[in-house]
């Protein structure tokens, strides 16, 4: 099938599919005239990568996961290690966002939001030296 059909079936834009080909994540065959030809297996790999990216895995993690997916002798521990590392990264980001939320909420709660010039939000952004 051509890239347009692969895009429809995988749910990915053709531009993304071309990018995945450019970085050798999913490499379709080529017909005699040089056009890309996507097999059902290629479309399945594209869907696999799309789901992994949707979970926030990096392109390199997707490459590793796709390699493990294609390996019938893989150890699930290898897959779990990648997922566990990614989960740790997500948990760190959540902690960082919670801290940002707490700080910004405090600033917003202490700003009167009236016609006076004093604003703790501006004071905090300006830093301790101003």
N, C-alpha and C positions, 0 to 999 in steps of 0.2 A: 504494500500500500504506500501511497505517497505521504509527504509530511502533513498535508492538510487532513487526510484521513487519520493519521496517527495522532494529530493534535485533537481532533474531535473525540477519538476513542480514549485518549489518555486524560483529557481535560486540561492539557497544558497548551500554552500558546506556542505557535511554530517558532517564535524567536527563542523561547526557553529551550525547546528541543534542539535547535541549532547550537545554542550555547553548550548544552550537555554533550553534543557531538564534538564541538570544538575542544572541550576539555577531556574528551575520551571517556565520559561517564557512561554513555550509551552510544554505541557506534552501529548505525544501520549498514546494511549491505548497499551495494551500488549496482544499478542495472547496466547493461551494455552501453547505454547512452550517457551514463554518469549520474543519473538521477538517484536520489536516496530511495531505498526500498525498505520499508519497515515491516518486520514480521510480527505476528501476534506476540512472540516472546519479547521483542523490542518494546512493544506497547505495554506489556506487563511490567517490564523493567522501568519504563517511564512512570507508570502508576506507582510502583514501589518507591521510586525516588520522590515522587510528589507527596506521598504519604509521610515519608521520612522527613522531608523538608517541612511539611506541615507540623510536624512535632518539634521542629526547630533544630534538627540535626544539621551540622555543617555539610558542605559539599564533600569534604574529605571523609567525614563520618559516613556519608551516603556511599561513597566509593568503597569504604571498608565493609559496610553492611551489605552492599550489593555483591561484593566479592564473596562474603560469607554465605549469602543466599545461594549463590551459584555453586558453592562447595558442598557436595553431598556428605563429605566427611568432616564438616565443621564441628567445632565444639561449641555447645550453647554458651559455655563460659566466656568465649571470645565475644559473642554477641552481647551478653549481659555486661561485660566489662565496658563496652562502648556505651551502652545505654546507662549504666551506672554513673560513668563519668559525666555524661550529658545531664543526667538528673542532678548531680552535684552542682553543675554550672547553673542550672535553672534555680535551684534552691538558693545559691549565692545571689543571683539576680533578684529573687523575691525578697531576700533579706535587705538588699540594697534599696529596692523600691519601697519597702516598709519604712526604712530609715528616712528616705526622701519624703515620703508621705507625712511622717511624724513632724519633720522639720517644717515643711511647707504648711501643714495644717496649723501648727503653732503660730507661724508668722501671719497667716490669714486670720486666725482667731484674734490676734492682738492688733490688727490693723483696724482702725475705726472706720475707714472707708468714707470719710466725710470731706468737708471742704478745707480742712486744715492741712498744712504741708507735711506734718510729721507722719512718717510711714515706716513701721518696723521692717517691712519687706524691702524697701529701698535701702534702709540702713544696713540690713544684713547683706544685701547684694554688693553694697559699696565696700564692705569689709571693715575690719576693726580699726584701721588707720584713718578712717574718714569720719 
